[in-house]
Amino acid sequence: MRTKRRITIWRGLLSALSIILLIGTLNACGKQESTYAGSPLADAQAQDSREEADLAVHYLDVGQGSAALLESDGHYVLIDGGVNEYSSFVVSYLKKQGVETLDYVVITHYDADHLAGVIGVLHQFSVNQVLSADYEADTKLYRSYTEIMEERSVREQHPRIGETYTFGSALIRITGPVKYDYEDENDNSVSAVVSAGSNKFFFGGDMGEASETDVLEEGVDVEADVYLVNHHGSDTATTEAFLEAVAPSAAVISCGSGNSYGHPKEAVLERLSEQGAEVYRTDIQGTLIARSDGREIIFDQKPDKAETDANQAGAAGEETREYILNTNTKKFHLPDCGSVKDMKEKNKRSFVGSRQEVLDEGYSPCGNCRP
């Protein structure tokens, strides 16, 4: 009887200690700037490791391109590498994070703004395995990629829907593409949901409407808390149906400031607003970091204020869109205006809001594009 009583006392003390630690953890999380609750439909594998899950997602500012570094319990994954001009930045960033070996490098597809930076990484770091799209590109850049892969003897695999790969306490689940014979090679992009506990992050490269539709018709689960917006915010992607299936609380748009494509498109921003997703943009905010403990996701910055203001203006009935401001001439332009291409980068400023708001800031409309 004495032994049983002693065990009961210890159990009571341990329960009290657990409650104290839980309250401390919740208070600490409450001090962060932006948090998102996890999805209740998490993968079984991720649910098993919920208490120990750890994941940091670095959305790198690589101009008009895409690159993301993922870290979990000292294990690293790179998803795409950005454009060639940012290759040295990507290598430097990885070194500053203490990366020596990458468990996986995921190449969603072979466009230069996703592939170029990967080549620099393959030269500088040990890579255990490359997960890449199952097609070939007829470009000099792609040939350079195959040459460094052969030179470094890196294992390459073309993943299929449903296959999973683990690193640390995180899980990569392949969600697309359904096939590899799309007319637009962007639709061949490998897509995946990365899980940490009950938190999920979606990555889809440049997949567009055709690939999005096929994935949904295949019945693939693409639900995620954070959505890296497909194709940099192009209006050829992020259909209403697909966005509804992902149902994100937060969206990250990776694009270049004042890019000639006009990304992100206003239609996409409107869909994200209707979805209620808070928007983060590398062209405005630079590199972004989201951290998950398996239950909550915490960003290192608040959502983009311009998008928040634009959403509020939209709710008030004002027409909103993106403008490119020339801080030198004090003129404002539409993103696809020819004058934007000739504008010096230091004078460019992206602005999302109503036309009246731009005028109120002291800017006058361009005489060519007449915004």
C-alpha positions in Angstrom: 0.0 0.0 0.0 2.9 2.4 0.8 4.4 1.8 -2.6 1.1 2.5 -4.4 0.6 5.7 -2.5 4.1 6.9 -3.4 3.5 6.2 -7.1 0.2 8.2 -6.9 1.9 11.2 -5.4 4.6 11.2 -8.1 1.9 11.0 -10.8 0.2 14.0 -9.3 3.4 16.0 -9.2 4.2 15.1 -12.8 0.7 16.1 -13.9 1.0 19.4 -12.2 4.4 20.0 -13.8 3.0 19.1 -17.2 0.2 21.7 -16.8 2.8 24.4 -15.8 4.9 23.6 -18.8 1.9 23.7 -21.1 0.8 27.1 -19.8 4.3 28.4 -20.3 4.4 27.1 -23.9 1.0 28.7 -24.7 2.0 32.0 -23.2 5.2 32.0 -25.2 3.3 31.3 -28.4 0.9 34.1 -27.6 3.6 36.7 -27.9 4.4 35.9 -31.5 3.1 38.1 -34.4 1.3 35.7 -36.7 0.1 32.2 -35.8 -2.1 29.6 -37.6 -3.8 26.5 -36.1 -3.1 23.2 -37.8 -5.5 21.4 -40.0 -7.6 18.6 -38.3 -7.0 16.3 -41.3 -3.2 15.8 -40.8 -1.4 12.8 -42.2 -1.3 9.8 -39.9 2.5 9.8 -40.0 2.6 13.5 -39.0 0.0 13.0 -36.2 2.2 10.3 -34.7 5.1 12.9 -34.3 2.9 15.9 -33.4 4.5 16.5 -30.0 8.0 16.5 -31.3 7.5 18.1 -34.8 9.8 20.9 -35.8 10.0 22.7 -39.1 11.3 26.0 -40.4 10.4 27.1 -43.9 12.6 29.9 -45.4 10.9 31.5 -48.4 14.0 33.0 -50.0 13.8 36.4 -51.9 15.3 35.4 -55.2 13.6 38.0 -57.4 11.3 36.7 -60.1 11.9 33.1 -59.1 11.3 30.6 -56.3 13.5 28.9 -53.7 12.6 27.5 -50.3 14.9 26.0 -47.6 13.3 23.7 -45.2 14.9 22.6 -41.9 13.7 20.0 -39.4 15.8 18.7 -36.5 19.0 19.5 -38.3 18.0 18.0 -41.6 17.6 20.2 -44.7 15.6 20.2 -47.9 15.8 22.7 -50.8 12.8 23.2 -53.0 13.9 25.0 -56.2 16.8 27.4 -56.4 15.7 30.6 -58.0 17.2 32.5 -61.0 20.9 32.6 -61.9 21.4 36.1 -60.6 20.5 34.9 -57.1 22.5 31.7 -57.2 25.4 33.1 -55.0 22.8 34.5 -52.6 21.2 31.0 -52.2 24.5 29.4 -51.6 25.5 32.0 -49.1 22.2 31.8 -47.3 22.5 28.0 -46.9 26.0 28.3 -45.5 24.8 30.9 -43.0 22.2 28.4 -41.8 24.8 25.8 -41.2 23.9 23.6 -44.1 26.5 21.0 -45.1 24.3 18.3 -46.5 20.9 18.4 -48.0 18.7 15.3 -47.5 16.7 16.2 -50.6 16.7 18.8 -53.4 13.3 19.1 -55.0 13.2 20.5 -58.6 9.6 21.2 -59.4 10.4 21.8 -63.1 13.2 23.0 -65.3 12.5 26.7 -66.0 15.5 28.9 -65.3 13.8 30.8 -62.4 13.5 27.5 -60.5 16.5 25.5 -61.7 19.4 27.9 -62.1 20.2 28.3 -58.4 20.0 24.5 -57.9 23.1 24.1 -60.1 25.1 26.4 -57.8 23.9 24.4 -54.8 24.9 21.1 -56.4 28.4 22.5 -56.8 28.7 23.6 -53.2 26.9 21.1 -51.0 26.5 17.4 -50.5 23.1 16.2 -51.7 21.7 12.8 -50.8 19.0 12.7 -53.4 17.3 14.9 -56.0 13.5 14.6 -56.5 12.8 16.0 -60.0 10.1 16.3 -62.7 10.1 13.4 -65.1 10.7 15.1 -68.4 13.7 16.7 -70.2 14.2 20.3 -71.3 16.0 21.3 -74.5 18.0 24.1 -72.9 21.6 24.8 -72.1 20.8 25.2 -68.5 19.2 21.8 -68.3 22.3 20.3 -69.9 24.4 22.0 -67.3 22.2 20.5 -64.6 22.6 16.9 -66.0 26.4 17.4 -66.2 26.8 18.4 -62.6 24.5 15.6 -61.5 26.7 13.1 -63.3 29.9 14.7 -62.1 28.7 14.6 -58.4 27.1 11.2 -58.8 23.9 12.5 -57.1 20.9 10.0 -57.0 17.9 11.3 -58.9 14.3 10.1 -58.6 11.1 11.1 -60.3 8.5 10.9 -57.6 4.9 9.8 -58.0 1.7 10.9 -56.3 1.4 9.5 -52.8 5.0 8.8 -52.3 6.4 10.1 -49.0 9.9 11.2 -47.9 10.9 12.1 -44.3 13.5 14.5 -43.0 13.8 15.1 -39.3 10.3 15.1 -37.9 8.8 16.4 -41.1 7.2 14.6 -44.0 7.0 15.3 -47.8 4.0 13.9 -49.6 3.9 14.1 -53.3 0.7 15.5 -54.7 1.4 15.9 -58.4 1.6 16.0 -61.3 -1.0 13.5 -62.5 0.9 13.1 -65.9 3.8 14.5 -67.8 2.5 15.2 -71.3 1.0 18.7 -70.7 1.2 21.2 -73.6 2.6 23.8 -71.1 5.6 22.4 -69.3 4.7 24.5 -66.3 2.0 22.0 -65.6 4.6 19.2 -65.3 5.7 20.8 -62.0 6.2 18.4 -59.1 3.9 19.5 -56.2 4.0 18.4 -52.6 2.5 19.0 -49.1 5.1 19.2 -46.4 3.8 18.2 -43.0 5.0 18.9 -39.5 2.6 17.5 -36.9 -0.8 18.9 -37.8 0.7 21.8 -39.8 0.9 21.7 -43.6 2.8 23.7 -46.3 1.9 23.4 -50.0 4.5 23.8 -52.8 3.4 23.6 -56.5 6.1 25.2 -58.6 4.5 26.8 -61.7 1.6 24.4 -62.0 -1.4 26.0 -63.7 -5.1 25.4 -64.3 -4.7 22.2 -66.3 -2.5 20.5 -63.7 -4.6 21.9 -60.8 -7.8 20.5 -62.3 -6.3 17.1 -62.9 -5.0 16.9 -59.3 -8.4 17.7 -57.9 -10.1 15.2 -60.2 -7.7 12.6 -59.0 -8.9 13.2 -55.5 -5.5 14.2 -54.1 -5.5 15.9 -50.7 -3.8 19.3 -51.1 -5.1 21.0 -48.0 -2.5 23.2 -46.3 -2.2 26.0 -43.8 0.4 27.9 -45.9 0.2 28.0 -49.7 3.2 29.0 -51.8 1.1 30.6 -54.5 1.4 28.7 -57.8 3.4 30.3 -60.7 4.3 33.5 -58.7 0.7 34.7 -58.6 -0.1 34.3 -62.3 -3.7 34.3 -63.2 -3.2 31.1 -65.2 -3.0 29.3 -61.9 -4.7 29.3 -58.4 -8.2 28.7 -59.7 -11.1 29.2 -57.3 -11.6 25.4 -57.0 -8.0 24.7 -56.3 -7.7 27.5 -53.7 -10.8 26.2 -52.0 -9.2 22.7 -51.8 -6.0 24.1 -50.3 -8.0 26.3 -48.0 -4.9 28.2 -46.6 -4.8 30.5 -43.7 -1.7 32.2 -45.2 -0.3 32.6 -48.7 3.3 33.4 -49.7 3.9 34.9 -53.2 7.4 34.6 -54.5 8.1 37.2 -57.2 10.3 40.0 -58.2 9.7 43.7 -57.5 8.2 45.4 -60.6 8.5 42.2 -62.7 7.5 42.5 -66.3 4.8 39.7 -65.9 2.8 41.8 -63.6 2.9 39.1 -60.9 1.0 38.8 -58.7 -2.2 39.4 -60.8 -5.1 41.3 -59.3 -7.5 38.4 -59.9 -5.3 36.1 -57.8 -5.0 38.6 -55.0 -8.8 38.9 -55.0 -9.2 35.2 -54.7 -6.8 35.1 -51.8 -8.7 37.9 -50.1 -12.0 36.1 -50.6 -10.4 33.0 -49.1 -9.4 35.0 -46.1 -5.7 34.1 -46.4 -3.2 36.6 -45.0 -0.7 37.4 -47.8 3.1 37.6 -47.6 5.2 38.7 -50.5 9.0 38.4 -51.1 9.0 41.3 -53.6 7.8 43.6 -50.8 9.0 41.9 -47.6 12.1 40.0 -48.7 13.0 36.6 -47.3 10.3 35.2 -45.1 10.6 32.5 -42.4 7.7 30.4 -41.1 8.3 28.1 -38.1 6.1 25.2 -37.0 6.1 23.2 -33.7 3.5 20.8 -35.1 0.6 22.8 -33.7 1.1 26.4 -34.7 2.9 28.3 -37.5 4.7 31.5 -36.6 6.0 33.9 -39.3 8.9 36.2 -38.6 7.0 39.1 -40.1 3.5 40.4 -40.1 1.4 39.9 -43.3 2.0 42.5 -46.0 0.4 45.7 -44.9 -0.3 46.8 -48.5 -2.4 43.7 -49.1 -4.2 44.2 -45.9 -5.0 47.8 -46.7 -6.1 46.8 -50.2 -8.4 44.2 -48.9 -10.0 46.8 -46.6 -10.4 49.2 -49.4 -12.0 46.5 -51.5 -14.4 45.8 -48.7 -15.3 49.5 -48.8 -16.2 49.3 -52.5 -13.0 50.9 -54.0 -11.3 49.2 -57.0 -7.9 48.0 -56.0 -5.0 46.8 -58.1 -1.2 46.8 -58.3 0.7 49.8 -59.5 4.4 50.4 -60.1 5.6 53.7 -58.7 8.7 55.6 -59.9 9.9 57.3 -56.8 12.2 59.6 -58.9 9.7 60.9 -61.4 6.7 60.5 -59.0 4.7 58.8 -61.8 2.7 55.6 -61.3 2.3 52.9 -64.0 0.5 49.6 -64.7 2.8 46.6 -64.1 2.9 45.8 -67.9 3.7 49.4 -69.0 6.7 49.6 -71.2 8.2 52.4 -69.0 8.5 49.9 -66.1 11.1 47.9 -68.0 13.3 51.0 -68.5 12.9 52.1 -64.9 15.9 51.8 -62.6 15.4 49.2 -59.9 16.3 51.6 -57.1 13.4 53.9 -58.2 10.8 51.1 -58.4 8.2 50.6 -55.8 5.3 48.2 -55.9 2.0 49.5 -54.6 -1.3 47.6 -54.1 -4.4 49.7 -53.4 -6.9 52.1 -55.0 -6.0 54.7 -57.7 -7.1 57.5 -55.3 -4.6 56.2 -52.7 -1.7 56.5 -55.2 -2.8 60.1 -56.1 -3.1 60.9 -52.4 0.6 60.0 -52.1 1.5 62.7 -54.6 2.0 60.5 -57.7 0.6 61.4 -61.1 -0.5 58.8 -63.8 1.7 57.7 -66.6 0.7 59.3 -69.9 1.4 56.0 -71.9 -0.5 53.3 -70.0 -3.0 55.7 -68.4 -3.5 53.8 -65.1 
